Amino acid sequence: MPVIRRGRPADLDTLLVLIREFNEVDGHDHDDARVARALGPLLRDDEHGQVWLIDAPGVPGNDAAGGAVDDALPVGYAVLCWGYSLESGGREAVLDEIFVRDRGRGLGSVALPELLDACRAAGVLRVFLETEGPNERARRFYRRHGFQDETSIWMTRDL
């Protein structure tokens, strides 16, 4: 069964591989240098959030090629970023990214409640996430875990 563990600075190279894979699967641009800069503070301390690795010891296909078991290689990762909101009543989190290789095997369903427990332990009162509009499979997954569709629209602007 999967277990989550906190990411450390020594996990940077492993995380870059997983994040690159996630971006390829989802069709997002990827820049190792940008991702490494953003991960640095999250791996050093909790000020901005936390990075978690999802391990699945003994799970067949636990490697990048989908073949042999490699207990040392995580099957996924998650990034939680902190915020603070009057509407939420205090600390909130954005589940910025969660990726599990070989989706559909139940690994995410075990890892997500553990991530929510980590949020509670960090004093988080509300967790937000976003999915791509056409990704109904992801929305069904999150709804099964108690997330609700929002009526508000998030807007962004690069600075």
C-alpha positions in Angstrom: 0.0 0.0 0.0 1.2 3.5 -0.6 2.6 5.7 2.1 3.6 9.3 1.9 6.8 10.8 3.2 8.0 14.4 3.3 10.3 15.4 0.5 13.8 16.5 1.4 16.4 18.5 -0.5 18.1 15.1 -1.4 14.9 14.2 -3.3 15.2 17.0 -5.8 16.4 14.9 -8.7 13.7 12.2 -8.2 11.1 15.0 -8.0 12.3 16.5 -11.2 11.9 13.2 -13.0 8.3 12.7 -11.6 7.3 16.3 -12.3 8.7 16.1 -15.9 6.7 12.9 -16.4 3.5 14.6 -15.0 3.9 17.5 -17.3 4.5 15.2 -20.3 1.4 13.2 -19.5 -0.8 16.3 -19.0 0.7 18.3 -21.9 2.2 21.1 -19.8 5.4 23.0 -20.5 8.3 21.9 -18.3 11.5 23.8 -17.3 13.8 21.9 -14.9 15.5 25.1 -13.7 12.2 26.9 -12.9 10.8 23.8 -11.2 14.0 23.3 -9.1 13.9 27.0 -8.0 10.3 26.6 -6.9 10.9 23.3 -5.1 13.9 24.6 -3.1 12.0 26.5 -0.4 9.3 23.8 -0.2 11.9 21.1 0.4 13.9 23.2 3.0 11.1 24.1 5.4 7.3 24.5 5.9 7.1 28.3 5.4 5.4 28.1 2.0 4.1 24.5 1.9 5.2 20.9 1.7 6.3 18.4 -0.8 5.3 14.8 -0.4 6.6 11.6 -2.1 4.2 8.7 -2.6 5.9 5.4 -2.1 4.3 2.0 -2.9 6.7 -0.7 -1.6 6.3 -4.0 -3.4 3.8 -2.7 -6.0 4.4 -4.3 -9.4 5.3 -1.7 -12.0 6.8 0.6 -9.5 9.4 2.0 -12.0 9.6 4.5 -14.8 9.3 1.8 -17.5 6.3 0.1 -15.8 8.2 -3.2 -15.4 10.1 -4.5 -12.4 9.5 -3.5 -8.8 11.8 -0.8 -7.5 11.0 -0.1 -3.9 13.3 2.9 -3.9 11.5 4.7 -6.6 8.4 6.7 -5.6 5.2 6.2 -7.6 4.2 9.8 -7.3 4.3 13.1 -5.5 2.2 15.9 -4.2 2.8 19.6 -3.6 0.8 21.6 -1.0 1.2 25.4 -0.8 0.0 27.5 2.0 -2.2 30.5 1.9 -4.3 32.5 4.4 -7.8 33.7 3.9 -10.5 35.5 5.9 -13.1 33.5 4.0 -11.5 30.3 5.1 -11.0 31.5 8.6 -7.2 31.2 8.5 -4.7 28.9 6.9 -5.6 27.2 3.7 -3.8 25.0 1.2 -3.7 24.6 -2.5 -3.1 21.1 -3.6 -0.9 22.5 -6.3 0.0 19.2 -7.9 -0.6 15.5 -7.3 0.7 12.8 -9.7 0.6 9.1 -9.4 2.1 6.8 -12.0 -0.2 4.1 -13.3 -3.4 5.8 -12.4 -6.5 3.8 -11.7 -4.8 1.3 -9.3 -6.1 3.0 -6.1 -2.8 4.5 -5.0 -4.1 8.0 -5.2 -7.2 7.1 -3.1 -4.9 5.9 -0.3 -2.4 8.8 -0.6 -5.0 11.7 -0.7 -6.4 11.1 2.8 -2.9 11.0 4.2 -2.2 14.3 2.5 -5.4 15.8 4.0 -4.2 14.6 7.4 -0.9 16.4 6.8 -2.9 19.5 6.0 -4.8 19.2 9.3 -1.6 18.7 11.2 -0.3 22.0 9.6 -3.3 23.9 10.8 -5.0 24.0 7.4 -8.8 24.7 7.5 -9.6 24.4 3.8 -7.9 22.8 0.8 -8.3 24.1 -2.8 -7.3 22.4 -6.0 -7.9 23.0 -9.7 -8.2 20.6 -12.6 -8.3 21.2 -16.4 -11.9 21.8 -17.6 -12.2 18.6 -19.7 -10.6 16.3 -17.0 -13.8 14.8 -15.8 -12.0 11.7 -14.5 -10.0 13.9 -12.1 -13.1 15.7 -10.9 -14.9 12.4 -10.2 -11.8 11.3 -8.2 -11.8 14.5 -6.1 -15.6 14.4 -5.6 -15.3 10.9 -4.2 -12.9 12.3 -1.6 -15.2 15.1 -0.5 -14.1 18.0 -2.7 -16.9 20.1 -4.2 -17.1 22.1 -7.4 -16.8 25.9 -6.8 -19.0 28.5 -8.4 -16.3 31.1 -8.2 -13.9 31.6 -11.0 -10.1 31.8 -10.4 -8.3 34.4 -12.4 -4.5 34.7 -12.8 -1.9 37.3 -13.8 1.8 36.8 -14.1 4.0 39.4 -12.4 
